[in-house]
């Protein structure tokens, strides 16, 4: 690969494991939990000793302390133990804590199964995969043909199914986008509205089956409720994947508003916000845009709903009482705007402007409203009825 060639992207391939290997993987996950808990206890003792200075153990230190432990386990080897130690050291450094949560192997609150491995541990043998002397079959094994796999793990979901998650390197596919730029406004009535007028309608994946989930939980059918939750999550991912792929294929520059999911989940709109999947959509756009050579920018969306995209005056609806106003007329120029499309156009304009040096200047193109908005409500209602 030359210096001009784009760097390959790393993707995670997720394949479902066939049920015949579930019992072996469950037993291996118990051994992994024992290694994690050993690293957790040892690190906590080193960080808070009875005497002497404290010390935060690294993955190398944990590997030395757990040397020879593979003889005590029947299913996992030294490579898996080293991967567990490395993951523990990474997460403890990430959360800046001397001790993390214990991994529970039994009971109603047990941890979901997790068996990590290195690239050299997973081998292909005929129609199966060999891992620690065990033959494991997966669905859609054709996806592994000609792929150079890296380290990964076997992971259990809430329903109890096991999945093979393996990282693989793919060459970046750079292509030419037919259109220049687009602005995206994230909302609840429509999940996404573009500056070109396209919209992704909010499908309410969880809301539509909320009653079914409640009835299953009342009857005590926990597995059925978990399956319904997984069905909603899959439908949401499928819709967001398709929309993000269409946007990345069409536009070279993608500008998204920085709506905060973390803040809005603390309000009464929490279910609708989580059902929309704004964070997932941003992640999809970022990694797909990186692979395709697109520019994905996240900008401040303050006042984008109130500001007219034609003249820049803040004559639009504002406050909680203005949330039900979907079409409004500018008090300065008289243009009629769709609320979400107008916000997307302003977000696109914010992405085109160069960033401020100090970062605290107010936008100069936005003027204060000079005429009240209320006098135009009757005219807007008449136009909407005529349309």
Secondary structure, DSSP 8 states (H G I E B T S, - for coil): --TTS---EEEEEEEEB-GGGHHHHHHHHHHHHHHHHHHHHHHHHHHT-SSS------HHHHHHHTTTGGGG-SS--HHHHHHHHHHHHHHHHHHT-S-------SSTT----EEEE-GGG-EEETTEEEETTEEE-BTTGGGGTT--EEEEEEEE-TTS-EEEEEEEEE-------SEEEEEEEE-SSEEEEETTS-EEE---TTGGGHHHHHHHHHTT-HHHHHHHHHHHHHHHHHHHHHHHHHHHHHEEEEEEE---HHHHTTSTTHHHHHHHTHHHHHHHHHHHHHHHT-EEEEE--TTTTTB-TTT-EE-S--SGGGTT--EEE-TTT--EEEHHHHHHHHHHHHHHS---SSS----TT-EE--S-SGGGHHHHHHHHHH-
